[in-house]
Amino acid sequence: MEANGFCVENCRAVITGASSGLGAEFARQLAPQAELLVLVARRAEALEMVKKELSGLKAKVLCFVSDLAKDEGRDAVAAFLVENGIKPTLLINNAGMGDYGSFVSSSAEKTRSQIELNITALTMLTHALLPLMERPAGIVNVSSLASTLPMPDLAVYAASKAYVTSFSEALAIELAPENISVCCTCPGPTPTNFSKTAKREDGSDTNRDGQGLLRIPPAQVVRESLAALRHGQACVFPGVGVSIAGRVFRLMPRRLMRMILRRRARNA
């Protein structure tokens, strides 16, 4: 155990990107045991569908529509919590996006949006909410197995997730004395809407060779992430295959890794 863990029972959680995918799954698994869930995303209708699905369970569910890629969107979340007297005990930074294809052919707008959502939103929302959080507390930052790799045709996404992992592990050390547990979860390929939104209008995609060996369902990702938070783990790679791959990629000499990725790119 690296630090005191955080038990989610009776927590008051803020979940970003909660309208689908891992965010919605975090809500499903927390709803039977949490006191309150604040679901944050851009799509009001999708949020309401998740809320309806959770009706009748223990947690009170509130929806808040916000574009976290913008300063005003992040400020609005903090203001909503203050106005309603909500002192969260759990923050799940799940909102994120990717972009399949070469960096040189990417649109400046989508590249900027990736950085704003994957890095700036996660960092600044955490900064804004930490003073509002009641201790003991927990933070789960959703990173990716891609954070361990310099990934061609997914360069900005992988680099942004490397930031999330490094930031989270540093924050875990800083906040441990304040009784706040921080866990970074680094899932591999997971069947969510990520791939659909990451594809470009021309259908550009990334090399998916070998992904089938690492793919696990969202329910397992969330279950293992919450268990890691409970046990005080600063970083978790959900799934046996992803856990092994994460260790290998972190230990592999970067020169060897680049050579393998160059060969993979040529074959693709």
FENLINTA-V963384 format. One record per backbone hydrogen bond with DSSP energy under -1.0 kcal/mol. NH is the residue of the N-H (numbers start at 0). CO is the residue of the C=O. Records with the same first field share a line. If there is no record, write none. Layout:
# FENLINTA-V963384
NH = CO, CO
This chain:
# FENLINTA-V963384
5 = 228
9 = 32
10 = 7
12 = 35
13 = 89
14 = 37
15 = 91
16 = 39
17 = 39
23 = 19
24 = 20
25 = 21
26 = 22
27 = 23
28 = 24
29 = 25
30 = 26
32 = 29
33 = 29
34 = 10
35 = 10
36 = 59
37 = 12
38 = 61
39 = 14
40 = 63
46 = 42
47 = 43
48 = 44
49 = 45
50 = 46
51 = 47
52 = 48
53 = 49
54 = 51
56 = 53
58 = 30
59 = 34
61 = 36
63 = 38
65 = 40
69 = 66
73 = 69
74 = 70
75 = 71
76 = 72
77 = 73
78 = 74
79 = 75
80 = 76
81 = 77
82 = 78
83 = 79
84 = 81
85 = 80
88 = 11
89 = 11
90 = 137
91 = 13
92 = 139
93 = 91
99 = 197
100 = 152
105 = 102
110 = 106
111 = 107
112 = 108
113 = 109
114 = 110
115 = 111
116 = 112
117 = 113
118 = 114
119 = 114
120 = 115
122 = 118
123 = 119
124 = 120
125 = 121
126 = 122
127 = 123
128 = 124
129 = 125
131 = 128
132 = 128
133 = 87
136 = 178
137 = 88
138 = 180
139 = 90
140 = 182
141 = 92
142 = 184
144 = 186
146 = 143
147 = 144
148 = 145
150 = 148
153 = 150
157 = 153
158 = 154
159 = 155
160 = 156
161 = 157
162 = 158
163 = 159
164 = 160
165 = 161
166 = 162
167 = 163
168 = 164
169 = 165
170 = 166
171 = 167
172 = 168
173 = 169
174 = 170
177 = 174
178 = 175
179 = 174
180 = 136
182 = 138
183 = 233
184 = 140
185 = 235
191 = 189
196 = 192
197 = 193
198 = 194
202 = 199
210 = 207
213 = 210
214 = 210
215 = 188
220 = 216
221 = 217
222 = 218
223 = 219
224 = 220
225 = 221
226 = 222
227 = 223
228 = 224
229 = 225
230 = 226
231 = 228
232 = 227
235 = 183
242 = 238
243 = 239
244 = 240
245 = 241
246 = 242
247 = 243
248 = 244
249 = 245
250 = 246
251 = 247
256 = 252
257 = 253
258 = 254
259 = 255
260 = 256
261 = 257
262 = 258
263 = 259
264 = 260
265 = 261
266 = 262
267 = 263
